[in-house]
Amino acid sequence: MGIFSRIADIFKANVNDALDKAEDPEKMLKQMVLEMEESVNKATLAVANAIANEKSLERKIEKARKESEEWEFKARQALQAGREDLAKAALERKLIADKNFQDLQPIYQQAKETTNKLRTQLNSLKAKLEEARARQSTLIARSQAAKAQKQIAQSLSGVGSDAFSKFDKYEEKIEKIEAEAQAFEQLSSESTSLDEEFKRLTSSKDVEQQLLELKTKMGLLPENLQSEEKQ
């Protein structure tokens, strides 16, 4: 019965606790199913041995019964032949066969009950094994989903408030650089505008002078301005 105690321990084990302690739940599930299959195979062998023992006892009982009948038949033959001595010897052998038959009966009944009990337990274990095989794929799928969920959660936890605070700092630095660039650009623009104003002023004077000289040559200036221009 030790083999069935071992199998019962396996099937009664807390699967969730085993999975929590396992580094790889999928591997653990497959290993558990393999252990169940191995245990069921051992249990099947134990049942087969019990059946073989039952059949052996059954044959011994049948042999003892036949021997009893045969020795009784021989005792009858001896009496018919007037050989009472042989009849007694045959009856002694018959008594031995009868005792053997009677002694084997309770042993055979116990073996038969044990075999029936083992068969029932084995059928129950096989049913549980089939259930475990059916649940294995579901549990593995759940394990894979849990792994994916864990990876996503870990990834999201890595992009937490600390990460966003770094983004804020980088954004502040970039805004500062942009402001400095705009300031330099504005200063440069103001300096350029001032230079252009002076250039335009100088250019305007040159144009006015050229216009005045041209008007003088063409006699388009008033006389008083022409005399001033000549002086």
KEVEXPA-323707 format. One record per residue: x, y, z of N, C-alpha, C in turn. Coordinates in Angstrom, 1 decimal. Example, Ala and Ser with C-alpha at 12.3 -4.5 7.8 and 13.67 -1.06 7.14 Angstrom:
REM residues 2
13.2  -5.7  7.8  12.3  -4.5  7.8  13.2  -3.3  7.8
12.8  -2.2  7.1  13.7  -1.1  7.1  12.9  0.0  7.9
This chain:
REM residues 231
0.8  -1.2  0.0  0.0  0.0  0.0  0.9  1.3  0.0
2.2  1.1  0.2  3.1  2.3  0.2  3.0  3.1  -1.1
2.9  2.4  -2.2  2.9  3.1  -3.5  1.7  4.0  -3.6
0.6  3.6  -3.0  -0.6  4.4  -3.1  -0.5  5.6  -2.2
0.1  5.4  -1.1  0.4  6.6  -0.1  1.2  7.6  -0.8
2.2  7.2  -1.5  3.1  8.1  -2.3  2.3  8.9  -3.3
1.5  8.2  -4.1  0.7  8.8  -5.1  -0.3  9.8  -4.5
-0.9  9.4  -3.4  -1.9  10.3  -2.7  -1.2  11.5  -2.3
0.0  11.4  -1.8  0.7  12.7  -1.4  1.0  13.6  -2.6
1.2  13.0  -3.7  1.5  13.8  -4.9  0.2  14.6  -5.4
-0.9  13.8  -5.4  -2.1  14.4  -5.8  -2.7  15.4  -4.8
-2.4  15.2  -3.5  -2.9  16.1  -2.5  -2.0  17.3  -2.3
-0.9  17.4  -3.0  0.0  18.5  -2.8  -0.6  19.8  -3.2
-0.2  20.8  -2.5  -0.7  22.2  -2.8  0.0  22.7  -4.1
-0.7  22.6  -5.2  -0.1  23.0  -6.5  0.3  24.5  -6.5
-0.5  25.3  -6.0  -0.2  26.8  -6.0  1.1  27.0  -5.2
1.2  26.4  -4.1  2.4  26.6  -3.3  3.7  26.1  -4.0
3.5  24.9  -4.7  4.6  24.4  -5.5  5.0  25.3  -6.6
4.0  25.9  -7.2  4.3  26.9  -8.3  4.9  28.1  -7.8
4.5  28.6  -6.6  5.1  29.8  -6.1  6.6  29.6  -5.8
7.0  28.4  -5.4  8.4  28.1  -5.0  9.2  27.8  -6.3
8.5  27.4  -7.4  9.2  27.0  -8.6  9.8  28.2  -9.3
11.0  28.1  -9.8  11.6  29.2  -10.6  10.9  29.2  -12.0
10.5  28.0  -12.5  9.8  28.0  -13.8  8.5  27.2  -13.6
7.4  27.8  -13.4  6.1  27.1  -13.2  5.8  26.1  -14.3
6.1  26.5  -15.6  5.7  25.6  -16.7  6.5  24.3  -16.5
7.8  24.4  -16.2  8.7  23.2  -16.1  8.2  22.4  -14.9
7.8  23.1  -13.8  7.3  22.4  -12.6  6.0  21.6  -12.9
5.1  22.2  -13.7  3.9  21.5  -14.1  4.1  20.3  -14.9
5.0  20.4  -15.8  5.4  19.2  -16.7  6.0  18.2  -15.8
6.9  18.6  -14.9  7.6  17.6  -14.0  6.5  16.9  -13.1
5.6  17.7  -12.6  4.5  17.1  -11.7  3.7  16.0  -12.5
3.4  16.3  -13.7  2.6  15.4  -14.6  3.5  14.1  -14.8
4.8  14.3  -15.1  5.6  13.2  -15.3  5.7  12.3  -14.0
5.8  13.0  -12.9  5.8  12.2  -11.6  4.5  11.4  -11.4
3.4  12.1  -11.8  2.1  11.4  -11.7  2.0  10.2  -12.6
2.5  10.4  -13.8  2.5  9.3  -14.8  3.4  8.1  -14.3
4.6  8.5  -13.7  5.5  7.4  -13.2  4.8  6.7  -12.0
4.2  7.5  -11.2  3.5  6.9  -10.0  2.4  6.0  -10.4
1.6  6.4  -11.4  0.5  5.6  -11.9  1.0  4.3  -12.5
2.1  4.4  -13.2  2.7  3.2  -13.8  3.2  2.2  -12.7
3.7  2.8  -11.6  4.1  1.9  -10.5  2.9  1.3  -9.9
1.9  2.1  -9.7  0.6  1.6  -9.1  0.0  0.5  -10.0
0.1  0.7  -11.3  -0.5  -0.3  -12.3  0.3  -1.6  -12.1
1.6  -1.5  -11.9  2.4  -2.7  -11.7  2.0  -3.4  -10.4
1.8  -2.6  -9.4  1.4  -3.1  -8.1  0.1  -3.9  -8.2
-0.9  -3.3  -8.9  -2.2  -3.9  -9.1  -2.0  -5.2  -9.9
-1.1  -5.2  -10.9  -0.9  -6.4  -11.7  -0.3  -7.5  -10.9
0.6  -7.1  -10.0  1.2  -8.1  -9.1  0.1  -8.7  -8.1
-0.8  -7.8  -7.7  -1.9  -8.2  -6.8  -2.8  -9.2  -7.5
-3.1  -8.9  -8.8  -4.0  -9.7  -9.6  -3.3  -11.1  -9.8
-2.0  -11.0  -10.1  -1.2  -12.3  -10.3  -1.2  -13.1  -9.0
-1.1  -12.5  -7.9  -1.1  -13.2  -6.6  -2.5  -13.8  -6.4
-3.5  -13.1  -6.7  -4.9  -13.6  -6.6  -5.1  -14.8  -7.5
-4.7  -14.7  -8.7  -4.8  -15.8  -9.6  -4.0  -17.0  -9.2
-2.8  -16.8  -8.6  -2.0  -17.9  -8.1  -2.7  -18.6  -7.0
-3.3  -17.9  -6.1  -4.0  -18.5  -4.9  -5.3  -19.2  -5.5
-5.9  -18.6  -6.5  -7.1  -19.3  -7.0  -6.7  -20.7  -7.6
-5.5  -20.7  -8.3  -5.1  -22.0  -8.9  -4.7  -23.0  -7.8
-4.1  -22.5  -6.7  -3.7  -23.4  -5.6  -5.0  -24.0  -5.0
-6.0  -23.1  -4.8  -7.2  -23.6  -4.2  -7.9  -24.7  -5.1
-7.9  -24.4  -6.4  -8.5  -25.3  -7.3  -7.7  -26.6  -7.3
-6.4  -26.5  -7.2  -5.5  -27.7  -7.2  -5.8  -28.5  -5.9
-5.9  -27.8  -4.8  -6.2  -28.5  -3.5  -7.6  -29.2  -3.6
-8.6  -28.6  -4.2  -9.9  -29.2  -4.3  -9.8  -30.4  -5.2
-9.1  -30.4  -6.3  -9.0  -31.5  -7.2  -8.2  -32.7  -6.5
-7.2  -32.3  -5.8  -6.4  -33.3  -5.1  -7.3  -34.1  -4.0
-8.1  -33.3  -3.3  -9.0  -33.9  -2.4  -10.0  -34.9  -3.1
-10.5  -34.5  -4.2  -11.4  -35.4  -4.9  -10.7  -36.6  -5.4
-9.5  -36.4  -5.9  -8.7  -37.5  -6.5  -8.3  -38.5  -5.4
-7.9  -38.1  -4.2  -7.6  -39.0  -3.1  -8.8  -39.7  -2.5
-9.9  -39.0  -2.6  -11.2  -39.7  -2.2  -11.5  -40.8  -3.2
-11.3  -40.5  -4.4  -11.6  -41.5  -5.5  -10.7  -42.7  -5.3
-9.4  -42.4  -5.0  -8.4  -43.5  -4.8  -8.8  -44.3  -3.6
-9.3  -43.6  -2.5  -9.6  -44.4  -1.3  -10.8  -45.3  -1.6
-11.7  -44.9  -2.4  -12.9  -45.7  -2.8  -12.4  -47.0  -3.6
-11.4  -46.7  -4.5  -10.9  -47.8  -5.3  -10.2  -48.8  -4.4
-9.4  -48.3  -3.4  -8.7  -49.2  -2.5  -9.7  -50.0  -1.7
-10.8  -49.4  -1.2  -11.7  -50.2  -0.5  -12.4  -51.3  -1.3
-12.7  -50.9  -2.6  -13.3  -51.8  -3.5  -12.4  -53.0  -3.8
-11.1  -52.7  -3.7  -10.1  -53.8  -3.9  -9.7  -54.5  -2.7
-10.4  -54.1  -1.6  -10.1  -54.8  -0.3  -8.8  -54.3  0.3
-8.3  -53.2  -0.1  -7.0  -52.7  0.5  -7.4  -51.5  1.4
-7.8  -51.8  2.6  -8.1  -50.8  3.6  -6.9  -49.9  3.9
-5.8  -50.5  4.0  -4.6  -49.8  4.3  -4.3  -48.7  3.3
-4.5  -49.0  2.0  -4.3  -48.0  1.0  -5.4  -47.0  1.0
-6.6  -47.4  1.4  -7.7  -46.4  1.6  -7.4  -45.4  2.6
-6.8  -45.9  3.8  -6.5  -45.0  4.9  -5.4  -44.0  4.4
-4.4  -44.5  3.7  -3.3  -43.7  3.3  -3.8  -42.6  2.3
-4.8  -43.0  1.4  -5.4  -42.1  0.5  -6.2  -41.0  1.2
-6.9  -41.5  2.3  -7.7  -40.5  3.0  -6.9  -39.5  3.8
-5.7  -40.0  4.3  -4.8  -39.1  4.9  -4.3  -38.0  4.0
-4.0  -38.4  2.8  -3.6  -37.4  1.8  -4.8  -36.4  1.4
-6.0  -37.0  1.5  -7.2  -36.2  1.2  -7.3  -35.1  2.3
-7.1  -35.5  3.6  -7.2  -34.6  4.7  -6.2  -33.4  4.5
-5.0  -33.8  4.1  -4.0  -32.7  3.8  -4.5  -31.8  2.8
-5.0  -32.3  1.7  -5.5  -31.4  0.6  -6.7  -30.6  1.1
-7.6  -31.2  1.9  -8.7  -30.4  2.5  -8.2  -29.3  3.4
-7.2  -29.6  4.2  -6.7  -28.5  5.1  -6.1  -27.4  4.3
-5.3  -27.8  3.3  -4.7  -26.8  2.4  -5.8  -25.9  1.7
-6.8  -26.6  1.3  -8.0  -25.9  0.7  -8.6  -24.9  1.6
-8.8  -25.3  2.9  -9.4  -24.5  3.9  -8.5  -23.3  4.3
-7.2  -23.6  4.4  -6.3  -22.6  4.8  -6.1  -21.5  3.7
-6.2  -21.9  2.5  -6.1  -20.9  1.3  -7.3  -20.1  1.1
-8.5  -20.5  1.6  -9.7  -19.8  1.3  -9.7  -18.4  1.9
-9.4  -18.1  3.2  -9.4  -16.8  3.7  -8.3  -15.9  3.1
-7.1  -16.6  2.8  -6.0  -15.8  2.1  -6.5  -15.4  0.7
-7.1  -16.2  0.0  -7.6  -15.9  -1.3  -8.7  -14.8  -1.2
-9.6  -14.9  -0.3  -10.6  -13.8  -0.2  -10.0  -12.5  0.2
-9.0  -12.5  1.0  -8.3  -11.2  1.4  -7.6  -10.7  0.1
-6.9  -11.5  -0.6  -6.2  -11.1  -1.8  -7.2  -10.5  -2.8
-8.3  -11.2  -2.9  -9.3  -10.7  -3.9  -9.8  -9.3  -3.5
-10.1  -9.1  -2.2  -10.6  -7.8  -1.7  -9.5  -6.7  -2.0
-8.2  -7.1  -1.7  -7.1  -6.2  -1.9  -7.0  -5.8  -3.4
-7.1  -6.8  -4.2  -7.1  -6.5  -5.7  -8.2  -5.5  -6.1
-9.4  -5.8  -5.6  -10.5  -4.9  -6.0  -10.3  -3.5  -5.5
-9.8  -3.4  -4.3  -9.5  -2.1  -3.7  -8.4  -1.3  -4.5
-7.4  -2.1  -4.8  -6.3  -1.5  -5.6  -6.8  -1.0  -7.0
-7.6  -1.8  -7.6  -8.2  -1.5  -8.9  -9.0  -0.2  -8.8
-9.8  0.0  -7.7  -10.6  1.2  -7.6  -9.7  2.4  -7.4
-8.7  2.2  -6.5  -7.7  3.3  -6.3  -7.0  3.7  -7.6
-6.6  2.7  -8.3  -5.8  2.9  -9.6  -6.7  3.7  -10.6
-8.0  3.3  -10.7  -8.9  4.0  -11.6  -9.1  5.4  -11.2
-9.1  5.7  -9.9  -9.3  7.0  -9.4  -8.0  7.9  -9.7
-6.8  7.2  -9.5  -5.6  7.9  -9.8  -5.5  8.2  -11.3
-5.9  7.3  -12.1  -5.8  7.5  -13.6  -6.8  8.7  -14.0
-7.9  8.7  -13.3  -8.8  9.8  -13.6  -8.2  11.2  -13.2
-7.5  11.2  -12.1  -6.9  12.4  -11.6  -5.7  12.8  -12.5
-5.0  11.8  -13.0  -3.9  12.1  -14.0  -4.5  12.7  -15.3
-5.6  12.1  -15.8  -6.2  12.7  -17.0  -6.6  14.2  -16.7
-7.2  14.4  -15.5  -7.6  15.8  -15.2  -6.4  16.7  -15.1
-5.3  16.2  -14.6  -4.0  17.0  -14.5  -3.5  17.3  -15.9
-3.6  16.3  -16.8  -3.1  16.5  -18.1  -4.0  17.6  -18.8
-5.3  17.5  -18.6  -6.2  18.5  -19.2  -6.0  19.9  -18.6
-5.7  20.0  -17.3  -5.4  21.3  -16.7  -4.0  21.8  -17.0
-3.1  21.0  -17.4  -1.8  21.4  -17.6  -1.7  22.5  -18.6
-2.3  22.3  -19.8  -2.3  23.3  -20.8  -2.9  24.6  -20.4
-4.0  24.5  -19.6  -4.6  25.8  -19.1  -3.7  26.5  -18.1
-3.1  25.7  -17.2  -2.2  26.4  -16.2  -0.9  27.0  -16.9
-0.4  26.3  -17.9  0.7  26.8  -18.6  0.4  28.1  -19.3
-0.8  28.1  -19.9  -1.3  29.4  -20.6  -1.4  30.5  -19.6
-1.9  30.2  -18.4  -2.1  31.2  -17.4  -0.7  31.6  -16.9
0.3  30.7  -16.8  1.6  31.0  -16.4  2.3  32.0  -17.4
2.1  31.7  -18.7  2.7  32.5  -19.7  2.0  33.9  -19.7
0.7  34.0  -19.5  0.0  35.3  -19.4  0.5  36.1  -18.2
0.7  35.3  -17.1  1.2  36.0  -15.9  2.6  36.6  -16.1
3.5  35.8  -16.8  4.8  36.3  -17.1  4.8  37.5  -17.9
3.9  37.5  -19.0  3.8  38.7  -19.8  3.3  39.9  -19.0
2.3  39.7  -18.2  1.8  40.7  -17.3  2.9  41.3  -16.4
3.7  40.4  -15.8  4.7  40.8  -14.9  5.8  41.6  -15.7
6.1  41.2  -16.9  7.1  42.0  -17.7  6.6  43.4  -18.0
5.3  43.4  -18.4  4.7  44.7  -18.7  4.7  45.6  -17.4
4.3  45.0  -16.3  4.3  45.8  -15.1  5.7  46.3  -14.7
6.7  45.4  -14.9  8.1  45.8  -14.6  8.5  47.0  -15.5
8.1  46.9  -16.8  8.5  47.9  -17.7  7.9  49.2  -17.4
6.6  49.1  -17.0  5.9  50.4  -16.6  6.4  51.0  -15.3
6.8  50.1  -14.4  7.4  50.6  -13.1  8.7  51.3  -13.4
9.4  50.9  -14.4  10.7  51.6  -14.8  10.4  53.0  -15.3
9.2  53.2  -15.8  8.9  54.5  -16.4  8.0  55.2  -15.4
8.4  55.4  -14.2  7.6  56.0  -13.2  7.8  57.5  -13.0
7.5  58.0  -11.8  7.6  59.4  -11.6  9.1  59.9  -11.7
10.0  59.0  -11.3  11.4  59.4  -11.4  11.8  59.6  -12.8
11.4  58.8  -13.7  11.7  58.9  -15.1  11.1  60.2  -15.7
9.9  60.5  -15.3  9.2  61.7  -15.8  9.8  63.0  -15.2
10.3  62.9  -14.0  11.0  64.0  -13.4  12.3  64.3  -14.1
12.9  63.3  -14.6  14.1  63.5  -15.5  13.8  64.2  -16.8
12.6  63.8  -17.4  12.2  64.4  -18.6  11.9  65.9  -18.3
11.3  66.2  -17.2  11.0  67.6  -16.8  12.3  68.4  -16.7
13.3  67.8  -16.1  14.6  68.5  -16.0  15.2  68.8  -17.3
15.2  67.7  -18.2  15.7  67.9  -19.5  15.0  69.0  -20.3
13.6  69.0  -20.1  12.8  70.0  -20.8  13.2  71.4  -20.3
13.4  71.6  -19.0  13.8  72.9  -18.5  15.1  73.3  -19.1
16.1  72.4  -19.2  17.4  72.7  -19.7  17.2  73.1  -21.2
16.4  72.4  -21.9  16.2  72.7  -23.3  15.6  74.1  -23.5
14.6  74.4  -22.7  13.9  75.7  -22.7  14.9  76.8  -22.4
15.8  76.5  -21.4  16.8  77.6  -21.1  17.7  77.8  -22.3
18.1  76.7  -22.9  19.0  76.9  -24.1  18.3  77.6  -25.2
17.0  77.3  -25.4  16.2  78.0  -26.4  16.1  79.5  -26.1
15.9  79.8  -24.8  15.7  81.2  -24.4  17.0  81.9  -24.7
18.2  81.3  -24.3  19.5  81.9  -24.6  19.7  82.2  -26.0
19.3  81.2  -26.8  19.5  81.3  -28.3  18.7  82.4  -28.8
17.4  82.5  -28.4  16.6  83.6  -28.8  17.1  85.0  -28.4
17.7  85.0  -27.2  18.3  86.3  -26.7  19.5  86.7  -27.5
20.3  85.8  -27.8  21.5  86.1  -28.7  21.0  86.5  -30.1
20.0  85.8  -30.6  19.5  86.1  -31.9  18.9  87.6  -31.9
18.2  87.9  -30.8  17.6  89.3  -30.7  18.7  90.3  -30.7
19.7  90.1  -29.8  20.8  91.0  -29.7  21.6  91.2  -31.1
21.8  90.1  -31.7  22.4  90.1  -33.0  21.6  90.9  -34.0
20.3  90.7  -34.0  19.4  91.4  -34.9  19.4  92.9  -34.6
19.4  93.3  -33.3  19.4  94.7  -33.0  20.7  95.4  -33.5
21.8  94.7  -33.3  23.1  95.2  -33.7  23.1  95.4  -35.2
22.6  94.4  -35.9  22.5  94.5  -37.4  21.6  95.6  -37.9
20.5  95.8  -37.2  19.6  96.9  -37.6  20.2  98.3  -37.4
21.0  98.4  -36.3  21.7  99.7  -36.1  22.7  100.0  -37.2
23.5  99.0  -37.5  24.5  99.2  -38.6  23.8  99.5  -39.9
22.7  98.9  -40.2  22.0  99.2  -41.4  21.4  100.6  -41.4
20.9  101.1  -40.3  20.4  102.4  -40.2  21.5  103.4  -40.5
22.7  103.2  -40.0  23.8  104.1  -40.3  24.2  104.0  -41.8
24.2  102.8  -42.3  24.5  102.7  -43.7  23.5  103.4  -44.6
22.2  103.3  -44.2  21.1  103.9  -45.0  21.3  105.5  -44.9
21.6  105.9  -43.6  21.8  107.4  -43.5  22.9  107.9  -44.4
24.0  107.2  -44.4  25.2  107.6  -45.2  24.8  107.5  -46.7
24.1  106.5  -47.0  23.7  106.3  -48.4  22.7  107.4  -48.8
21.9  107.8  -47.9  20.9  108.9  -48.2  21.6  110.2  -48.5
22.6  110.5  -47.7  23.3  111.7  -47.9  24.0  111.8  -49.2
24.6  110.6  -49.6  25.3  110.5  -50.9  24.3  110.8  -52.0
23.1  110.2  -51.9  22.1  110.4  -52.9  21.7  111.8  -53.0
21.5  112.5  -51.9  21.0  113.9  -51.9  22.1  114.8  -52.5
23.4  114.4  -52.2  24.5  115.2  -52.8  24.5  115.0  -54.3
24.3  113.8  -54.8  24.3  113.5  -56.2  23.1  114.2  -56.9
22.0  114.2  -56.2  20.8  114.8  -56.8  21.0  116.3  -56.9
21.6  116.9  -55.9  21.9  118.4  -55.9  22.8  118.7  -57.1
23.9  118.0  -57.2  24.9  118.2  -58.3  24.2  118.1  -59.6
23.4  117.1  -59.8  22.7  116.9  -61.1  21.8  118.0  -61.4
21.0  118.5  -60.4  20.1  119.6  -60.7  20.9  120.9  -61.0
22.1  121.0  -60.4  22.9  122.2  -60.7  23.4  122.2  -62.1
23.8  121.0  -62.6  24.3  120.9  -63.9  23.2  121.2  -64.9
22.0  120.8  -64.6  20.9  120.9  -65.5  20.2  122.3  -65.3
20.7  123.1  -64.4  20.1  124.4  -64.2  18.7  124.4  -63.6
18.4  123.4  -62.9  17.1  123.3  -62.3  17.0  123.9  -60.9
18.1  124.3  -60.4  18.0  124.9  -59.0  17.7  126.4  -59.1
17.1  126.9  -58.1  16.8  128.4  -58.1  18.2  129.1  -58.1
18.2  130.4  -58.6  19.4  131.2  -58.8  20.2  131.3  -57.5
19.4  131.6  -56.4  20.1  131.8  -55.2  20.9  130.6  -54.7
20.2  129.4  -55.0  20.9  128.1  -54.6  22.0  127.8  -55.6
21.9  128.2  -56.8  23.0  127.9  -57.8  24.2  128.7  -57.4
24.0  130.0  -57.0  25.1  130.9  -56.6  25.8  130.3  -55.4
25.0  129.8  -54.5  25.5  129.2  -53.2  26.3  127.9  -53.6
25.8  127.2  -54.6  26.5  125.9  -54.9  27.8  126.2  -55.6
27.8  127.4  -56.4  29.1  127.7  -57.1  30.1  128.2  -56.1
29.6  129.0  -55.1  30.5  129.5  -54.1  31.1  128.3  -53.3
